[in-house]
Amino acid sequence: MKACFMGLGYIGLPTAITAAKHGIEIIGVDINPKVVEMTNSGILHIIEPGMQELLLEVVTSGKLKASLTPEESDAYFIVVPTPFKGNHEPDISYVESATRAVIPFLKEGDLYVIESTSPVGTTDKMSDLIFSIRPELEGKIFISYCPERVLPGNVIHELINNDRVIGGINPASTDKAIEFYSQFVQGKLHRTNSKTAEMCKLTENSSRDVQIAFANELSLICDKAGINVWELISLANKHPRVNILQPGCGVGGHCIAVDPYFITADFPIESQIISKAREINNYKAFWCAEKVTNEMLKFEIEHHRKPVVAMMGLAFKPDIDDLREAPAKYITTKVMQSCNNADILVVEPNVTEHKVFKLTNYKEAYTTADIVVFLVAHSVFKSLVYDDKKIIIDFCGIYKKIKFVYDEKKK
């Protein structure tokens, strides 16, 4: 079997590599020439533990090659971004563009699958598009939706072992997609229809967003009440039926910070809790930026000079290089914009360089700074010894301490 993967990003490339490792001939398509060149050279353009070795293996064996354009295959997978536009309206133009690119290659018996997170009804829309251009294929190809559900940093294990939800536009399409994924997925493959599969993906990430919003709202309350939120959550979680997540500086990434809008855009009246959770998590990033700038002003008043500030982390979650929708990036930008001529050291140990920020080594930044702001709980940060001579603002629980607010209230 030959499969064509449209999109070689954080999901498309690992999935293509995994399928190739299990004997499927893969053509991976991306619009970025650098991504295509690196992939064909066996060089991973993302950070994902263990994936570099697998890429080199499947490229060397000839099971995977990358291209700027699709080729005739037996199965086509749409794994492209689905951002939002305007007032958080879902943008499926990349899905449509990738679909149009493969339509000329489709033939009887082929499988077409969307993996991209999409608004409910997207698979039906793409089905209509395909058959409007190729009406002779109606009833003769298989169309399904199968969302990814992997954790960056553990993708190899989760691509193979996680359960998958697969929904076709008809039972035959579901069967055909299950037949493909069963070649490398050891987790259970759950059958449904395309709309339910689409909604399932949105529901999973919206649920996470709501749970994180509860933790972030608690952190706001505890800050005002003079309570250590980390201790509070630890104690509350001793209850056998309570499992509160850890607060942070907001929510980022290509899933949790985006997918709930796909529901609220289509169902604005019904999605009250989902909508409010988005507001809370967005506000938390703004609140964090305000806390940092206020502490900088206080330092300047007390010491008659501007502080050196280390902004620790830019990624949307620990130990990855993915900065998409990252609240840490927003907070760092806001702090830099609000404090003219301040000495801001920006740290992201998983990225070698950035187009906007000049990056500093994390140890150097920690040693140099008067104010250290922990935005992302990268593992390397946890090796830094707590220094009570510094002002440490810990938004992600590196030390589980809150110094600059709570020590004042204890005096």
C-alpha positions, 0 to 999 in steps of 0.5 A: 500500500502507498499512502500520501500524507498532506502536511509534515508538521508536528502530527503529520510527520510522526504519523507518516514515519510510524506508518512507514516503519510498519511497512507502508510506502509513504509520500509526505507532502509539505508546502515548505521546501526546507521541510521537504529537503530536511525530511529527505535528508533524514533530518527531523525538523521538529523536536520529538524524542526518538523520532530522529532515529526512526526518520533516518531509518525509513528514509534510508530504507526508501519507505518514506520520501517527501515532496512539494506535490502529491503523487497517486496513492491508495490512501490520502491523509489530510494533516494540515493546520486548522487555525482560526480567523477574525473573531475566532472563526474556524479556518478550514482553508488549508484542509480544502486546499490540501483536498483540492490538491489530491482530488486529481489523483483519486481513483476507485477504491481509494481512502481519504481521511482527515486528521486535522482538527475540524469543525463539525461537518467538515468531512461532509463538506470535503466529501461534497467538494470531492464529488462535485469535481469528480462525480464519477467517484461517488460511492466508489471511494472511502471518506473518514475522519480520524483525529489525532490524540497524542502528547508532544514528547511522547508521540512514538508511544501514543501513536501506536498505543492510544485508542483512536476514534474513526468515523466514516461518511458511511459504514464502509468508509469506517471499515476501510479506515480501520483497516488502514490504522490497524496496520500500526495502531495497537490501541482500540479503534472505536467506530462512529460516524464522521460528525461524532468523530469530529465533535469527539476531538473538540470535546476532548480538548474543550474538556481539558480547557475547562479543567485548566480554567478551574485551576487557573481561576483558583490561582487568581482567587488564592493570590487575592486571599493569600493562599498558596494555590499549589498547597491548596490543590495538593490538599484538595486532591487528597479527596478520592473523587477530586483531581484538580489540574495544576494552574499555569500562565494560560493555555497554548498549543494547536489544540486546547487553545484553539479547538473550543472556538470550533464549538463556540463559533457554531454553537454560541448560545449553548456553549456557555461553560466552554466559552467562559473557560476560554475567557479565563485562560486567556485572561490568566496570561494577561494577569501574569503579564501585569504581575510581572510589570508591577513587580518590575516597577516596585523593584525600580522604586526600591532600588533606583534602577531597572531590574534584570528580568529573566523570562523562563520559557516560551513553549506552550508546554514543558520540554517541547519546542512548539511555540504555537499559541503559547501564553509565555510568548504573549506574556514575554512580549507584553512585558517587553512592550510595557517596560522601555529599556528594561533588561529582559533575558528571554529563555527557551532551552528547546529552541536554538534561535528565534526571529523576534527574541534574542535567547539566553542560556537558562543558567546564565539568565537565572544567575544574572536576573534580579527577577526570575519569571517561570512561565513554563515548567521545563525539566531543566529549570527544576535543577536550578537551586531556589535563591531567596535573594532573587524575586522569583515569580513562579507561575508554573510550579517549579518550586511550588512557592509564591514569594512576591505576594505571599511573603508580604501578607505574612509580614 
